[in-house]
Amino acid sequence: MDNDGAMSHDMDAMDAEQGEHDHPALPIDAALPIPSITHLVFPDAMDGYNVQILTQNFTFTPASINRDNVANEGHAHIYVNGVKYSRVYGNWFHLPATALQPGVNAVTVTLNANDHSTWAMPAGELIASTVAVIRPKVGE
């Protein structure tokens, strides 16, 4: 955890937990600015966690879902332990505690095109961020 209570980004440690994504990769044209993503996960006082999604060179365009792809635009998908949990149409998402198992969980956010393909680097690596989130076990 960071000093402000947010879970920190740790992509390397969580790569093995990411699992298979259910949408094909769509590489960004190398001549364009490459989008990037990171995210923070904050405990919510009422229930679960609030996910803050921080992007560069990317615009959320929820009104364009299922339309033609436009480079550097779209939405996000959030995965818990490699399983798709939801689409995300903006910079914040509430993740209920019941979405996580007790113990360590991998919460991954991908950037997705309008057709739900996952945006990727020109070489094919998915544009994604993974954070370890620890849900306390009952009684802890």
C-alpha positions in Angstrom: 0.0 0.0 0.0 1.1 3.5 -0.7 1.1 6.2 2.1 -2.3 7.5 0.9 -4.0 4.1 1.4 -4.1 3.2 -2.4 -2.9 -0.1 -3.6 0.1 0.3 -5.9 0.6 -0.8 -9.5 2.7 -4.0 -9.7 2.4 -5.3 -13.3 5.3 -7.7 -13.2 4.2 -9.5 -10.0 0.7 -10.0 -11.3 1.3 -11.0 -15.0 0.8 -14.7 -14.2 -2.6 -14.0 -12.6 -3.9 -12.0 -15.6 -5.4 -15.0 -17.4 -6.8 -15.1 -20.9 -8.8 -12.1 -22.1 -11.8 -12.8 -24.2 -11.3 -10.1 -26.9 -8.6 -10.0 -29.6 -5.6 -7.6 -29.4 -5.8 -4.5 -31.7 -2.3 -2.9 -32.1 -2.1 0.9 -32.2 -0.5 2.4 -35.2 3.1 3.1 -34.3 2.8 6.6 -35.9 0.2 7.6 -33.3 0.6 8.5 -29.7 0.5 5.3 -27.7 -2.1 5.1 -25.0 -1.1 4.1 -21.5 -3.0 3.1 -18.4 -2.4 2.7 -14.7 -4.9 2.4 -11.9 -5.3 2.8 -8.1 -7.6 0.8 -5.8 -8.9 2.5 -2.7 -10.9 0.8 0.0 -14.5 2.2 0.1 -15.9 3.0 3.6 -19.3 1.5 2.8 -18.3 -1.6 0.8 -15.6 -2.9 -1.5 -13.1 -0.8 -3.4 -13.1 2.3 -5.7 -10.9 2.0 -8.8 -9.4 5.1 -10.2 -8.3 4.6 -13.9 -5.5 7.0 -15.1 -4.9 7.1 -18.8 -2.7 9.1 -21.2 -3.4 9.5 -25.0 -6.8 7.8 -24.5 -10.4 9.1 -24.5 -13.4 7.3 -23.0 -16.2 7.4 -25.6 -19.2 5.4 -24.2 -21.5 6.7 -26.9 -19.4 5.0 -29.6 -19.7 1.4 -28.3 -20.2 -1.1 -31.1 -19.4 1.5 -33.7 -16.3 1.8 -35.9 -13.0 1.8 -34.0 -11.2 5.1 -33.6 -7.6 5.1 -32.5 -7.0 6.0 -28.9 -10.7 5.9 -28.0 -13.1 3.5 -26.5 -13.8 2.1 -23.0 -12.1 -0.2 -20.5 -12.7 -3.7 -19.2 -12.0 -4.7 -15.6 -11.0 -8.2 -14.7 -10.7 -9.9 -11.3 -8.3 -12.8 -11.2 -8.4 -13.1 -15.0 -12.2 -13.2 -15.3 -13.9 -10.3 -16.9 -16.1 -8.5 -14.4 -17.4 -5.4 -16.2 -17.1 -2.8 -18.9 -16.0 0.7 -17.6 -16.9 3.9 -19.4 -15.0 6.5 -17.4 -12.2 7.1 -14.9 -13.9 5.6 -11.8 -15.5 2.3 -11.0 -16.9 0.8 -7.8 -15.9 -2.8 -7.2 -18.0 -4.5 -4.5 -16.2 -6.6 -2.0 -18.1 -9.7 -3.2 -16.2 -9.5 -6.5 -13.0 -10.4 -4.8 -12.0 -13.6 -2.9 -10.5 -13.4 0.5 -6.7 -12.9 0.2 -4.7 -11.6 -2.7 -6.6 -10.7 -5.9 -5.3 -9.5 -9.3 -7.4 -6.5 -10.6 -6.6 -5.8 -14.2 -7.9 -2.9 -16.3 -7.5 -3.0 -20.1 -8.1 -0.3 -22.7 -10.6 -1.4 -25.3 -11.7 -0.2 -28.7 -15.4 0.3 -29.7 -15.6 -3.3 -31.0 -14.3 -4.5 -27.6 -10.9 -5.5 -29.0 -8.1 -4.8 -26.5 -5.8 -2.0 -27.5 -2.2 -3.2 -27.8 1.3 -1.8 -28.3 2.5 -2.0 -31.9 4.4 -5.2 -31.0 1.2 -6.8 -29.6 1.5 -6.4 -25.8 -1.9 -5.5 -24.3 -2.3 -2.0 -23.0 -3.3 -2.9 -19.4 -2.6 -2.3 -15.8 -2.7 -4.9 -13.0 -2.8 -4.2 -9.2 -2.8 -6.7 -6.3 -5.7 -6.1 -4.0 -5.9 -7.8 -0.6 -9.4 -8.5 0.6 -9.2 -9.3 4.3 -10.4 -12.7 5.4 -13.4 -12.9 7.7 -12.2 -12.1 11.3 -9.1 -10.2 10.2 
